[in-house]
Amino acid sequence: MRFHGKLNLWINDVRRESFQLMKKISLTGFILILWITSLTGCLNQGEPGEPARENPAEPTKSTGQREWVVQWKEEPDPDFLETVQVLHETEEEDGGITMLVQLNEDVDENRWVDQWSARGEVEFIHPNHKYKVEMRDEASASDAGNRYYLEGINAIRAWRSVDWVLQSDRDPVTVAVVDTGVDMEHPSLKPYLVEGVNLRQSEQPPQDEMGHGTHVAGVIAEVWKGWRKEKNSRVPGRIMPVKVMTDGQDGDVYFTAEGVRESVRRGADVIVLAQGSWTYSETMADAIRFAEEEGVVVVGSSGNASLNEDGDIRYNRPLYYPAALPTVLGVGSVDEERRVVITSNSGPGIDVVAPGESIWAAVPGGGYGSDSGTSFAAPQVAALAALVIKRHPESSPAEVRSLIRQTARPLEDERWNEQYGFGAIDVHAALTEDLKPDIFEPNDQPSRAMPMSLDQMYHATLKDQQDRDCFRIHAPYSGTLHLSLGGDAQHLRQMVLKAEVEKGKKEVRYKGKEAKNVHLTVSRGEMVVCLSSTGKGKGPKPYTLSNSFRPAPDEYENNDHQWNAFPLELSTGYSSLLGTFHKNRDDDWFRLKIPEPGRLRLRVDVWSPRSDPVLYIQEKGGWQGRKVDEGAEGKPETYRMNVNAGSLYVRVSDYGTHSVPDPYNLFIEYETQSQDSFEPNDTSDQATRLVGEEALKARLGNSSDLDWYTFSKGDENLSIALSIPEEWGKVEAVLYDKELRVLDQLRLSPDRRKGTITPDLPPGDYYIRVRGSKEETEGKYKLRLEAG
């Protein structure tokens, strides 16, 4: 890994460790974070301009342009319909209507969202987040015929020893591939295909134009092919193509969620989603709930890491949604040596892993090729889930998930962790072993507590009155942990829940009704939750245990509106604060008190791609503000501006509008107009003397500002180096002798931001004059004498 990649990962680690230490962050500093910020700036950006994105070469927003998903509990309000264009809609089973809409050009998006999200007849409203698929490798001849992954998941052994798969009394099973479609004429796929649907173009078949969906379907066929009988065309299962995107980049949460619902309506038993995003959405969660209620197993890929422009990892955690949802089997990727792939997203919600490197399967056009990524690990698990259902037709989705978890082969000593979940899937074991009543045993003591992923659901059983089940949960920050118990009402009345928090210093106990929903205020760290029963009735007591986590409000709350914005007294230099989006639609307002005219730089930096930050800046008394929202999930937002003395309002929010477990930093850099230690140096008589090779960092106030410097040269050779920020216009540095005669000059522009001249000069005294050509040159530049 390159130095920049390592440093960025280290910065993230230090930020996480520092969060708990920084309960109070003053405006006079927080040297560690400021130092980290300056390092990040060195890696990612130039000098100030206005406005600025962190990485112009990277993709920007990952949401549809002014597209929103809205679910109505009843018929939509006519006034609402006047503000939008309806792009698509579907009627829900409960009578509600889910709509994909695009705002009319004359509609203010912020006010529109505030207005309609507050309406009681609106179930939810959120941006139409983009979904995409990724193909990491090109097919290569060296991979030809290499189906190592079938051996790795024990499929070949299952082909040889499990003979019931094609028995006629077994119900057919169908896996819906919600993706880019499938090559309908591929010879290795045609025997498996059933009628599908194209949700993008309803009059067209779900033909694959990109290749991703074909490869996903091809992996399923490869897992099943050992049981296929050519003579009578018998196959273990069916594949239903559900096309929700065309080129792999034009997907979105609305059509993917609709693909899930349509798959259920058409009779799918399993759905595989080899796509997603880091952002939570109610419409996807709603679609997954619908699938669970209808007895359909959903399998999702954990997603592939986000890389920077140098190819280094920016984020490889947490999991993509929908894989991170509690009732979705989240699948990560391992290589041929069963090592977790570094680009496979990890974190809470990971259930199992499967091979994902150089996976050989069908590609469009009738051929075969290899590709890599979690997209091709997930269909192996989907193929297995279908076979489990074929063996146990009456199984619930929870039981199918439990059997796949139970029979997975752990890659380390832990029974579950955030890299590989419960382990690598084993097709033979899943098709020959029976499901245990409780796959988390032994966990009857806190010392043997079963690790439990955050925001997940476990199905377990208390076998008798003496049994106790303990689970270990890790809270990443201070906040609120919600525990929920489900199951038979009579059993729940006899349940006792004990939670050991603060590393054993505190224990709380809940019984009966109060144990069904428990809210715990927790600090960062591990806690143990133990369940037991006081009931004297014989027989096992199955139950479900769910948890969800929300961060604590930050120290600046309550500041949800401009009128109660948190006041910040600015002084020259850097300031910083640490905030959280602790609830849905959390708007954090700050009032910056500016003592005198100057230059302001704002940067909001998030700690996780779960967040997509938005900056909004408005002057006191102004009717309109400036919205800064260029980057996608996990990317910072930066804005630079000239400011007058007075008050400036700044709002920090999350575009996804949902609570985010990880915090954010707001960094503020303020400079007064006179803040140039080399001023006045507007004439040669006021020239600043340059000594040694230390780089000088000065500023140009505007196009009329001239900066003069003088230096003495001996026998050594000297070079003059100048660098300017990325956003500047043209700048020139002119070299004069002591009589102010022009000797040389250096011209820089947006296409050439750094330059050096090495004039052949005799010993003596000389002058340099730096001047910009237009207003865009306001800000800092670097000048340096270098001995050759």
N, C-alpha and C positions, 0 to 999 in steps of 0.2 A: 504494500500500500504506500502511496506517495506521502511525503511529509504533510502536505495540506490536509489530506484525508485523516491522517493520524491526529493532527492537531485539532481538527474540528471535532473528532470523536472525543478527544480529551477535554475540550472545552465543554461539550455537552455533559460529560461525567462530572466535571467540577461544578457546573451549574446545578446539577441535581443534588450533589452533596452539600452545596452551599445553601440550598433552599431552607433547610431546617435551622440553619445557624442564623439566618437573616430575618428575625422577627420584626426588626425595625430597620428601615433603610432611609437614611437622611438624605436631604438634597445637597449636602456638602460632599457627598461621595459614596463610596462603597468601592474601595480601590480595586479589590479583586475582580469584581464584575467589569469595572471600567477597563481594566487592563485586558481582560478577556475580550471585551468589545473591540478594543483597539487592534488586538490580534486578528479578530474576525474581519475587521475592516481592511487590514492589510491583505488578507486572503481574497476578499470578495469585491472590493470596490475602490474607486479612486477618490479624488477630492470632491468637495461639495459642488453640486450644481442644483437645478431646480426644475421639476421634481426628479426623483431618481429611483429606479428599480435596482435591486441588488445584483441581478444577473440577467442582463437584457437578452442573452442568447437562449435562455431557458423558457419553457412554456409558461404562459401567464395563467389566467383564471381557468380553473377546472370546473366551471359551471356554465350552463347555457346562458347566452346573452339575454339578461332580463327575463329569464324563464323561471317559473315557480310551479311547485306542485302543491295543490290545495285539495284537501278532502272536506267535503260538506256532509253534514249529518242529514241534510234534506236537500231540496231544490236550491240551487245557488241564488243569491240575491240579485235581482235585475240591475241594481246600481253597481254591483261588482262586475257584471258582464259588460258594462259600459266602459270599464277601465282596461280591458284585456282583449286579446285574441285567443280563443280556445283552440289549441293545437291538437288536443286529443282528450277524450274522457271515457271513463268506464263506470258502469253502475256496480256498486258493491253488493254482496249478498245480504247485507243488513239494510239495504235501501239507500245508503249514502252514495255519493258520487265523488270520484277522484278525478281531478282535472290537471292537465298540463297546459299552462297558460303563458303567454308572453305579454308583458306590459306594453300598453300604447306609449308612443314616444313622448306624449305630453304629460305623462304620469310621473310624479316624484316617487321614486322607489322606496325611500325611507318612510315617507308618510303613508304610503300605500300599505306597506308591511305592518306598520304600527296600527293602522286603522282596522285591517281585516283580521290580523292575528288576535285582536281583542274581542272579536265577535263570538258569541256563544255557539252559534250554529256552524262554526268552522272547527273541525276536529283537529287539523294541523295545517301548517303552511311552512314551506321551506324551499330553498333554492333547488333547482334541478341539477344536482351534482353530476358531473361527467364521470362515466365509467369507461375504462379502456382495458384492452388486453395487450400483452407484450410478448414478442417472440424474440428470444435472446440469441439464438444460433441459427446459422444457415445449415441446410443439409450438406453433409460431406460424405465422400465415398468411403472414408475410413470407418464411418459409423454403420455402413450398410450391413443389414442383418443382425446388428448387435442389439438383441432384446434382453440384455442382462437383467433388466428390471423385473422381468417375469420370474426369473430365478430368485431375485432379491426379495420378492413379496410372497414367495412360496406358492406361486400359481401353478408352476409345472408339476410340483408334487401333488397338488390338489387335482390336476387333470388325471393323474395316474391312479389316484386312490379314491376319489369321490365320484361315484357312478350314478347317483340319483338325479343329477342336474337336469337331464333330458327326459326324465320320466313323464309320461303323458298326463298323469294326474296332478302334476305340479302346475300351479297357476302361472301364466306368463307374467313377466315383470317388465316394466318400461322405465328407462332412464331418459329424462328430458335434458338435452344439451342446450341450455339457454346461452346463446353465443352469436357468432357471425353466420350461422347456418351450417350446412353440411353439403359436401359434394354428393349430390343425389345419385350420380351414376358411377361412383367409385365401386369397382367390383368386390372389394373386401368389405364394403359397408352396406351395399344394397340388400343382402339377405337379412340384415338387422333392422332396416328402416321401417318405420310406420309413418303415417301421415303427420306432418308437422304444420307449422304456421309461420308466416312472415309478418311480424307486427309493424315493420317499417313500411312495407308495401303489400297490403293485404291481398291484392290481386295477383301477386307474384309468388312462386314457390320459395321455400327457405333455402335457396341455392347459395353456397358459400362463394364469395367473391374475393376473400382475403386469405383463408387457409387455417385460421386458428380453430374454428369450430370443427372443421374436418379432422384436424390432428387430435383434438380432444375426443371426438367420437372414435377415431382410429385407435386410441389407447384403450378405450372400453372394449372395442372389438378384439384387441390383442389379448386382453385378460380373459376374455370368454372363448377365444378361438379353439382352445384345446378340447372343448366339449362339443363343438359344432360338428354335425353329421351332414356331409355333402349329399349323400344319396337321397335322403328324405327332407332336406332343407330344414332340419331341426336346429334351433339355436337356443342358447340359455336365456336370452332376454332380447328386448327390443330397444331401439334408439329413436327418440322423437326429437327432430330438429326444431328448435324454436329460435327464430332469427330476430334479434333485437338490435343489431348493429351491422354495418356493412364493411367498413374498412378497419375495424378494431379500435378506432380512435373516436368514433362518433356515437359511442354508447352513452347512456345516461341512466340515472337511478329510476326515473319514471318508467321507461320502457323495459328495463331489467325487472323491476318489481311487477310490471304487468305481465312479463314473460313467466314469472313464477306463478302468478295467479292463473294464467292461461294453461300452463302445464298441468296444474292441479285439476282444472276444469276438464281437460282432455284425458284424464285418467293416468297420469304419470305416477309411478311408485317412488321414484328417486329423481331429484333434480340436482344437476351439477352446475355450479357457478364458478367458472374459471376467470373471474373478473371482479371488479369492485373498486372501492376507494377507501381512504382513511376516515372519511366523514360519515358520522351517524346520520340516518334519515328515518323519519317516522314511517314514510311510505314503504320502505324496504322492510322495516321491522314488522309492519302490519301485514305485508305479503308473507313473510316467514311465519308469523303466527297463524295465518290462514292455512298454510301448508301443514304445519304441525297439527292443527285441529282436524284436518282432513286425513291424517295418517300418512303424510308424505315425508320421506327423509330428504333433507337438504344438505348437500356437501359443498363447501366453499374453499377456494384456494386462499392461503394466507397472504398472498401478494408478494411481489418482488421489490427489493430495496430501491429507494430513490438515490440516484447518483448525481454528482455535480458535473460540471462541464469537463472536468479532468478525468471522469470515470471513477472517482472515489465515492465511497458510500456516505451519503448524508444521513439517511434514516434506514434502518432495517428492523424497526419495531415501531409501533405495535402492529397487530394484524389488520388487514383490510376488513372492512365490512363488505358483505354480510358474514364472512367467516368468523368474525369476533362475536356474533350474536349467540346467545345461550343455547339455542336449539339447532344450530348449524354445526356440522362436523368440520372444524377448521383443520386444514391439511397443509403442512409444511413440506420442505424438500430436503432429501439427502442425496449424496453422491454414490458412486459405485462401491465405495468403502464404508457406506452407512454413516458418513459424517454429515452433520447438518450443514447445508450450504450457507455461506455467509450472506448471500443475497436473498435468502428465504426469510421473510418477515417472521419475527417471533414475538412472544408476549402473551398476556392473558387471552384465553380463548383457544389456544392451540390444543388440538385433541390428539392427532397422530401425524406421522410423517410417512412419506413414500418416496421412492427414487424420482428425481426430477431433472437429472443431467443427461443430455444426449438421449432423449427418449425417442425411439424409432417407431413410427406408425404411419398411417395413411396421410397423404397430402393431396390437394386437388389435382385433377388430371389423371387419376388412376395410379399414381406412383406412391413412393414411400420416401420419407426423409426423417431427419432428427431435429429436435428442438429442445430447449431447456427452460425450466422455470416451474414455479408452483402450479401453473396452469395444467401441467401434464402429470403432476403427482395427484391432484384432486380426482381426475377421472378413474384412476386405479382404485381409489376408495369408493367412488360411486359404483363402479362395477362390482366391487365386493359387497356393498350394501344391498344391491339388487339380488345377489346370490343368497345373502342371509335372509332376505324377505322370501325368496323362493323356498328356502328350507323351512322358515317359520312364518307362514302367511299371516298369522294372527298377531304377529309382534307389533308393538307400537313403535313409532320412531325412536322413543327414548330407549327401548329395549334393543333396537338395532344398533344405536350408538354405543350402548353399554357393552354389547358383545364384541364390537370392533375394538373398543378401548381395552376390554379385558384380555383379548387375545393378541394385542400388539406386543411386540418384543421391546422392552426398555433398552435404551442405548447406554444408560448409566445406572448407578445404584438407586437413584430416586425413582419413585413410582410415577411421578409427573413433574415436569419442569417446563419453563417457558420457551425452551428451544425445540424440544421434540415431543412435548405432550406426554402421552402414555407410551409412546414408542413407535416402531415401524410396523406397519400392518402385516398380518400373516394370513393369507387366504386359506391355507389348509387348516390352520387352527380354528379360524372363525367358522368353517364349514363342518368341523368335526366335534368341537367342544360345545357343551351346554352352558347357557348363561347362569352365572352364580346369582344367588339372591341379593348379594351385596358385593360389588366388585372392589370396594374400598377397604375391606378387611385384610389384615388386622389393623384396627385403629381404635382399640378400646382404651388407650391411655394417651394423655397429651404427648408423651414422648414418642408415640407411634402415630401421631395425627397425620391424616391424609392431606397432602397439599391441595388447596382449592383455589382455582383461578378466580380472579376478580370478575364481577359481572357475569357470572355463570350459574348454571343449575345442575345439581347432582341428584340422582335418584338412588336412594339407599334403603336399608331395612334394619330395624331393630329386631333381632331374632327372638328375644325374650326379655323378661324384666331385668335380668342381670347384665344385659348387653349395654354397651355404651359406645357411641360413635363420635370420634373427635376429628376435627378438621382444622388445618393451619392456613390462615389467610394473611397475606402481606399487604399492608396499606402503603402506597408509595408516598403519600403526604398526609398531613393532618386533614381531617374532614369528617364526614358522616358515613358510616357503613350501615346499610339497611339489610337485615336478614329476614327472610320470609320462609315460613314452613307451609307445605301443602300436603294433602293426603286425606284419608278418611277422618271425618269430623270427630268420631268417638275416640280414635287414636290420638288425634291432636289435642284433645282435652286432657290427655294423660301425659303429654310431652313436657319435659323439663329441658330448658336450654340454659347452659352456663357458658359465659364468655369470659375468658381471661385476657385482659387488656393491659397495656403499659408494662409488658414484659413480666407479668406475674404479680405486679404490685396491686392490681385491682381485679376483682372478680364480681360479675353481675349475674343474677339468676332470674330466669323468667319461667313461668309455669302456665300450662293451659292456654287460655285465650290470649294472654299477653305475650306468649311465645310465638304466636303466628306472625306477628310483625314487630320487629325489634329495630330500633334506631340507636346506634352506638356512636358516641363522639370519640374519635380515635386519633392518636398521634401516629406519625410515621413509624412503621415497624410491623412485627408479626404479632398476631393474637391467635389464641386457640379457642375454638367453639366446640363444646361437647353436648351431645344429645342423649337423653335417657328417657325411660318411661316409668311412671308410677303404677301403671295399670296391672292388675292381677290376672287379666284374661290371658289365656294361652294363645300361642300362635304368633307369627311374625307381624310386624307393623311397618309396612312400607311407607315411605314419605319422600317428599322432595325438599331440598334445601337450596334456596336461591340467595344470592347476594348482589348488591349494587353499591357503588361508591361515588360520592360527590365530594369535591374539595371544600375546604372551609372558606368562608368569605374572607377577602383580603382586608387589611387594616384600613383601607380607604372607604369602605362601605359605611353608610348607604350613600351612593353617588350615582344613582341610576338615571338622573335627569340633569339637564343643564342648570336648573335652579338650585340643586344641591350638590353641584360639582365640588370636588375636594380641592381646596386652595393650595397652590404651590408657589412659594416665594423663590424666584429665580435669582441666581448669582452667576457671574461669569464662570465658564468652564463646564464640566460635566455634572449631570444629575442622573439619578436612576431610581426606579421603583419597581416593585414586584407585585403583580396582581393576579387574580384568578377569575375565570368565568365559571362561577360556582353554581349557576342556575341557568335555565333556558332563557334566552333573550336578555342576557346580562350586559347592559351598557354601562361602562365605567367612564364617568365624566371628570375632567380635571380643569381647574381654572389656573392658568399660568399668569402670575403677576410679573410683568416685564418692566424693569426700572427705567430703561432708556432704550432708544432705537438701537437696533443691532441685527444680528443674523442668528437664525434659529434652525437647528437640525433636530428632527424627531425620528426615532426609529422604534418600532415595536417588534420584538423578537420573541417567537414562541419556542417552546421546548419540545414540541411533538407535532407531527403532521396531523394529529387529531384536530388541530386548530388552523383556521384560515383567517388571520387577523385583518382588521379594517381600521384605518385611521380616518377621523373626521375632524376638520379644523374650522373653527368659526370665530370671527372677531366679535368682541362684545358690542351688542347693539346691531350687528349685521343680520340681515334676513337670510342670506345664503352662506353656505360653507363650502369647503373643498373636501371631497371624498377621495381617499387614497387607497386603492384596492387593486393593485397590479399583479401581485404574486399569487400562487396557488397554495394548497395546503402545506403547512410547515415552512413557508417562505416569509421572510421579514418584509415589512413595509417601511419605506423611508421617505421623508419629505423635508425639503429645505426651503426657507423663505426669509425675506426681510420682514422685520417687525418694528412697530412703533411702541413707545411707552404706553402702558395700559394693561388690559386683560385680554387674554386669548383663551378660548375654550377648546379643549381637545377631548375627543371621545374615542375610546378603544373598545372594539366589539369583535365578535366572531361572526363571520359571514354565514356559517352553518346554523347559527342561532341556538345551538344546543350546548349544554354544559360540557366543559372540557376538563378532564382530570389533571392535566399538566398546567403549570402557571405560564405567565408571560412576563417579559421585561419591557418597560418603557424607558428608553434612554433619551436624554435631552442634552444637547450641546448648545450653549448660548454664548455669543460673543457680541460685545458692544462695537459700534462703528469705529471707535478709536483703539480697538484692541489689536494693535500692531506695535510690538515693542521697538521696532526699527523706525517708526515715525517720530518726528517728521524727517523725511528724506526725499522731498519732492524736487530738489535741485542738486546740482553737483556740489554746491557748497555745504549741503546737509548730508552728503553721501555717508552711508553706513560702512565702516571698515570691515572687510572680510579677513579673517585670520585662520590659518590652518585649513584642515580638510573637513571640518564639521559642517554638515548640511544645514543650511539656513532655511527656516520655514516662515514665510512672510505672506502678506495678503495685499491684493489690489482692491481698493474700495469701489472703483468704477472705471469707465474707459478714460477718464481724464486724470486718473491717479498715475503718477510717475514715481518709480522707486529707483533711487540712485545708490550705487555701491562703489567703493574704491578698494584697491588692494595693491600691494607692493610685490614685485617679482624679482627674485634673485637669479641664480644660475640654473635652477631646476626648471624642468618642463612643466607647464600647467595646462590643464583642460578646464573648461567651464561647462558644467552640466546644469540643465534646466528641465523641470518636469511640471506639467500642469494637470489639473483635474480633467476627468473624462468629459464633463459637460461644457467646458469652456470653448470660446471661439478662438480667433487667432491671437497669438501673443508673440512679441519679439523682444529679444535681448540684444542690445547693441554694445559693442566694445569700443571704447575711446582711449586715446592716449591722454597724457596730462594736459595737452593743449586742446582737448576735446575734438580731435580729429577722428573720424570713423575708421576703424581698423578691420572690423569683422562684425558679422551679425548672425543670429540664430533665430529662425522663424518656426513656431510650432502652431499646430491646428488640431481640430478634432481627429484628423487622420494620423497625426504625428504628435503624440503628447509628451514625448521625451526626446531630448537631443543633446549633443555635445559638440563643442568646437575646441580645437587644439591649435591655437595660433602660434606662429613662430615669433616670439617677442624677446627683445633684449631686456636686460634688467632695467627696472624703473617702476614708476607709479602709473596706474591705469584706472579707468572707470567702466562701470557697467550700468546701463539704464534698461529697466524692464517696463514694458508698457503693453496694455491690452488694447483691443480694437473695438470692443463693444461691451454692452452691459453684462453679457454672459460671463465676462471675465472676473466678476466679483467673487472673491474668496481667496483661498490660500494656494501658494505654489512653493516649489522647492528649488533652491539655488545652491550650487556646491562648487568649490574649487577643488580640483583633484591633481595631485602631483604625479607626473608620469615617470 
